[in-house]
Amino acid sequence: MTIERNHVYNMDCLDGLRAMARGGVLVDCVITDPPYLIEYKTRRRQNKDHKFCKTIQNDDNPQLIIDLIPLLYDVMKDNSPLYMFCGSDKVDFFKTEIEKYFTVKNLIVWDKGNHTAGDLEAQYGKRYEFIIYANKGRAPFNPEMPRYEDIWKFNKVSGKEQIHQNQKPTDLLSRIIRQHTREGDLILDTFGGSCATAVAAYRLQRDYIVFELDPDEYATGTKWLDTVRSQVSIFDLI
């Protein structure tokens, strides 16, 4: 199988990464939002049949992360960045696995603007998530970009804009993309979800490769991406 630029693939990302490596496809930047290994599902919705009430696929499978990280390394160019989202519960596991192949530069704290629900009688509400920023080699920032600190404030996606329960805001993803890449560079996202990374890349005139295993999420995400592709103009570029 040949993996091509500017495609979203409904397939297991491990198989997709192996195909990329066989074909010699190398990327300039990886942004990945894997299952957090916490068997998460929302309990706040009244409609318990809503798709957001389902447990995330592979959210109980640490072997997925163990297998994923060396495959990411294989398809990344030298001196390129990896950004991996994770929660506070398992950050030690994610960081340990990443450090087997990459140099961890920062644990970025993403302040989401409000806290999660849960056992708030015996636990503080969780207002943040981590983004592990790591390098294959050394990945300098674009010199024209600002030098940000390691606490980022972007409101989480909610309401009618939310099409995936763990959807990441495109303005946050755009910061990452602009910090390291230029027009025509290739961005990889191995857990596409809502296709937010592809949307941000497309708006910034970067190429992308995205994998999403769940067929329903794939259909919803690619529908949004197709809508953006049909509407975007030079005035929409971030």
Secondary structure, 3 states (H helix, E strand, C coil): CCCCCCEEECCCHHHHHHHHHHHCCCECEEEECCCCCCCCCCCCCCCCCCHHHCCCCCCCCHHHHHHHHHHHHHHECCCEEEEEEECHHHHHHHHHHHCCCCEEEEEEEEECCCCCCCCCCCCCCCCEEEEEEEEECCCCCCCCCCCCCCEEECCCCCHHHCCCCCCCCHHHHHHHHHHHCCCCCEEEECCCCCCHHHHHHHHCCCEEEEECCCHHHHHHHHHHHHHHHHHCCHHHCC
